[in-house]
Amino acid sequence: MLRKNLLPLCLLLALQTVVQIASANQQILPTSTHQPAATLLLSQQGAYQLLSWSLDQQRFTEHALLRQEVYRSSTSELADAELLQLLPPTEQVMIDETANSWQHYWYWLKLVDSNGNQYWQSTQSVADDSQSALQQSATQPGLLVSAAAHPLCKAGATVENQSIDCGGITIGSSCSGDSEKQAPVLTLKNATVKNLRISATGGADGIHCSSGNCTIENVVWEEICEDAATNNGNTLTIIGGSAFNSKNGPGGKPDKVFQQNAKNSTTVIKGNFTLLGENGKLWRSCGDCSNNGGPRYLNINGITINSTLDSPAGVNRNYKDVATIRAVKVKNYKAGKPKICEEYKGVVKGKGKSESYGEQWNTAACNVSPADVSGF
């Protein structure tokens, strides 16, 4: 699990590189300082390594991304690397369950488009000073140092009508348990944030989408405080990334991860977003907001639950909410554990309790069938 006192392996540095295969022996040649095809973040969850990435979609406009391959080595030589996983183009997170916690690793992500073009991106774990390692690696052929994080990548900032890349830095403010009066770490107004870590003790009320359409791509919540993100806008899209919550962590008892308050709004979760630790709901349509109502919509298409969880989704039947759920992978899944889609009666704050109708399948509110869920 993601922890504050991680093993030496957890001091991580994304060394971004885009290279092409030039010959059969996979000689790596530097390309240019163009925007990399992918930006990697490497995190540690207990004995597991968690690799996540964002994609430069413009790179695949003419020739679509066909497949992704993840390689790992205990040396810096690609020739020594083994293929870990072959992934479809829709996934942007991989859990390495075979990594040894005491071992340093190098990872490579290979992207192959429909024309056969290949792009490589690498990251490594480092146990010594991160900045020193970055400076040393910057002189090696084929390695590109990431650009500085956008100046708005800081706790308390508001991002409006733009997309910012945080380059893998960590930000945070504070965490006052599960208090709902905390300020957000970051506010998006019709904006996008990518490649960011939220610190284990600084998650506060997470990221807010306060208006318009917002995107959160490849964001890692080292520990959820009150919520990871809240949708008060139109459409909030979460692509890849991961979130962890501990039972007795700074955020108090396990609760919801993503909260949706705005009426006639939509939350989309995809890209193999991965949930870790102990959690209540992955997503909840507000059960007892002031002036509560709906409808609210959820679209899940590709997530992994490596977590103790009550339910991925909680919808309000009486407000005509709809949760459409596909491609859910749950560790040690058994029928009813977790409840994949749970229906509730929504209420206005101060006028009773939001009561549960239990797990539902193939209803107007829960658009999901058992075939949409698999265990691992």
SVG drawing of the C-alpha trace seen along z (x, -y; Angstrom):
<svg xmlns="http://www.w3.org/2000/svg" viewBox="-38 -31 64 46">
<polyline fill="none" stroke="black" stroke-width="0.4" points="0.0,0.0 1.1,-3.6 2.6,-4.8 4.2,-7.9 7.3,-5.9 8.0,-4.1 10.9,-1.8 14.0,-3.2 12.4,-2.2 9.6,-4.7 11.7,-7.8 10.7,-8.0 11.8,-10.0 10.2,-10.1 13.0,-10.4 11.0,-11.0 12.3,-9.6 10.9,-9.1 12.9,-6.9 12.4,-4.7 13.6,-1.2 16.3,-1.7 17.4,1.9 16.7,5.5 18.9,5.2 16.7,2.4 19.4,-0.3 18.0,-3.4 18.5,-6.7 17.5,-10.1 14.7,-11.7 14.0,-15.3 12.7,-17.5 9.2,-17.3 6.4,-16.6 6.9,-12.9 4.4,-10.4 3.8,-9.4 4.6,-10.7 5.2,-8.0 4.6,-8.1 5.9,-5.3 4.5,-4.6 4.8,-1.9 1.8,-0.1 3.2,2.2 5.1,4.9 3.6,3.7 4.9,1.2 2.2,-0.9 3.1,-2.4 0.7,-5.0 1.0,-7.4 -0.7,-10.1 -0.7,-10.0 0.0,-12.7 -3.1,-12.0 -2.0,-14.3 0.8,-11.9 -1.8,-9.3 -4.1,-11.4 -3.0,-10.1 -2.1,-6.6 -4.1,-5.3 -2.4,-3.7 -2.6,0.0 -1.0,1.6 1.2,0.9 4.0,3.0 5.6,2.7 9.1,4.0 11.1,4.2 14.8,4.7 17.0,4.6 19.6,2.8 19.5,-0.3 19.9,1.8 16.9,2.4 18.5,5.5 18.1,7.0 14.4,6.2 11.6,8.7 8.1,8.1 5.7,7.7 2.4,6.9 0.8,6.4 -1.9,3.8 -4.7,2.5 -4.6,-1.2 -7.4,-2.1 -5.4,-1.3 -3.0,-3.7 -2.2,-1.9 -0.3,1.3 0.3,3.0 3.6,5.0 2.8,7.7 6.1,9.5 8.4,6.7 10.7,7.2 10.5,4.4 14.2,4.3 15.1,4.2 15.6,1.1 14.0,1.4 13.9,-0.3 10.6,-0.3 10.0,-1.0 6.7,-1.7 6.6,-0.8 3.8,-2.4 3.0,-1.0 0.7,-2.7 -1.3,-1.3 1.4,-2.2 4.0,-0.3 5.7,-3.4 7.2,-2.7 7.7,-5.1 9.5,-4.3 9.2,-6.0 11.3,-5.1 11.2,-5.6 13.3,-4.3 13.3,-4.1 16.2,-5.8 17.4,-5.5 19.8,-8.4 19.2,-12.1 16.5,-12.6 17.8,-15.9 21.4,-14.5 20.1,-11.4 18.2,-13.7 21.2,-15.8 23.4,-12.7 20.7,-11.1 20.3,-14.2 23.7,-13.7 23.0,-10.1 22.1,-9.6 18.5,-9.0 17.2,-10.5 15.1,-13.7 14.5,-15.7 10.9,-16.7 10.0,-20.4 9.3,-22.3 5.8,-21.9 3.2,-24.5 3.3,-27.4 -0.4,-26.7 0.7,-23.2 0.5,-24.3 -1.9,-23.8 -4.8,-26.3 -4.5,-27.2 -7.5,-27.7 -7.0,-26.6 -9.4,-28.1 -9.9,-27.3 -6.5,-25.7 -4.6,-22.4 -1.7,-22.2 1.0,-19.5 2.5,-19.1 5.3,-16.8 4.9,-14.4 5.4,-16.8 3.7,-16.4 1.4,-19.0 -0.8,-19.2 -2.1,-21.4 -3.5,-19.7 -6.0,-17.1 -8.6,-17.6 -10.0,-14.1 -13.2,-13.7 -14.4,-17.2 -16.4,-18.5 -15.4,-22.1 -11.9,-21.7 -10.8,-23.7 -9.9,-21.9 -6.2,-21.3 -6.9,-22.4 -9.9,-23.9 -10.6,-23.3 -12.9,-25.6 -13.4,-24.1 -9.8,-22.9 -7.4,-19.8 -4.7,-18.7 -2.3,-15.8 0.7,-14.1 0.3,-15.1 0.7,-13.6 -1.5,-14.6 0.5,-14.1 -0.5,-11.6 -1.1,-14.2 -2.2,-17.1 -5.3,-15.8 -7.9,-18.1 -11.0,-18.1 -9.2,-16.9 -9.6,-18.4 -12.8,-20.3 -14.4,-20.7 -16.4,-23.8 -17.6,-24.6 -17.5,-23.4 -15.8,-20.2 -12.8,-19.1 -10.3,-16.3 -8.0,-14.7 -5.4,-12.5 -2.7,-10.4 -3.1,-11.8 -2.0,-9.8 -3.6,-10.4 -1.1,-9.0 -3.8,-9.1 -7.4,-10.3 -8.4,-12.9 -12.1,-13.9 -12.7,-13.1 -10.3,-12.6 -12.4,-14.8 -15.8,-16.4 -17.9,-17.2 -19.7,-20.5 -19.4,-21.3 -20.7,-19.6 -18.6,-16.6 -15.6,-15.4 -13.4,-12.8 -10.9,-10.8 -8.3,-9.0 -6.0,-6.5 -4.1,-7.3 -4.8,-5.8 -6.0,-6.6 -5.2,-5.0 -7.0,-5.2 -6.0,-3.5 -8.5,-2.6 -6.9,-4.7 -5.3,-7.3 -5.4,-11.1 -8.8,-11.1 -10.6,-9.2 -12.9,-6.3 -13.1,-4.9 -15.6,-7.0 -16.4,-7.9 -13.6,-8.7 -15.4,-10.7 -18.4,-12.9 -20.9,-14.3 -23.1,-17.2 -24.1,-19.0 -27.5,-18.2 -27.6,-17.1 -23.8,-16.4 -21.7,-13.4 -18.6,-11.7 -16.5,-9.5 -13.9,-7.1 -11.7,-5.2 -8.1,-4.3 -7.9,-1.6 -8.1,-4.0 -6.9,-1.9 -8.3,-2.0 -6.2,-0.8 -6.5,-0.3 -9.8,-0.5 -12.6,-2.6 -16.4,-3.1 -17.7,-4.1 -15.7,-4.8 -18.4,-7.2 -21.5,-8.6 -24.3,-10.8 -24.9,-13.1 -27.4,-11.5 -28.4,-14.5 -27.3,-17.7 -29.1,-21.0 -31.6,-21.5 -30.8,-17.9 -32.0,-16.4 -30.9,-15.1 -30.3,-13.4 -26.6,-12.6 -24.8,-10.3 -21.8,-8.0 -19.9,-6.2 -17.3,-3.7 -15.3,-2.0 -12.2,-0.2 -11.2,-0.4 -9.3,1.9 -10.3,2.3 -7.4,3.7 -9.1,2.6 -11.6,3.4 -14.7,1.5 -18.4,1.3 -19.4,0.4 -18.1,-1.3 -21.3,-3.3 -24.2,-4.7 -27.1,-6.2 -30.3,-7.9 -33.2,-6.0 -35.8,-8.7 -33.7,-11.4 -33.3,-9.3 -29.6,-8.9 -28.0,-6.4 -24.7,-4.6 -23.4,-2.8 -20.6,-0.4 -18.4,1.7 -15.0,3.5 -14.6,3.6 -11.8,5.8 -12.0,6.6 -9.4,8.4 -10.9,11.6 -14.3,10.7 -17.3,12.6 -21.0,12.0 -22.1,9.1 -18.6,8.3 -18.5,5.5 -22.0,4.4 -21.2,3.2 -24.1,0.7 -26.2,-0.3 -29.4,-2.2 -30.5,-4.8 -33.4,-7.2 -31.9,-10.7 -33.1,-13.3 -32.8,-17.0 -30.4,-17.8 -32.2,-17.8 -35.2,-15.8 -34.3,-12.3 -31.7,-9.7 -30.7,-8.5 -31.7,-4.8 -30.3,-2.0 -32.3,0.4 -29.2,2.7 -27.3,3.9 -29.1,3.8 -28.4,5.2 -29.8,4.1 -32.2,1.5 -33.0,-2.0 -30.5,-3.4 -27.9,-0.6 -26.9,0.1 -24.6,3.0 -24.7,6.8 -22.6,9.5 -20.7,10.0 -19.3,6.5 -17.4,7.5 -14.4,9.9 -12.2,11.0 -8.4,11.4"/>
</svg>
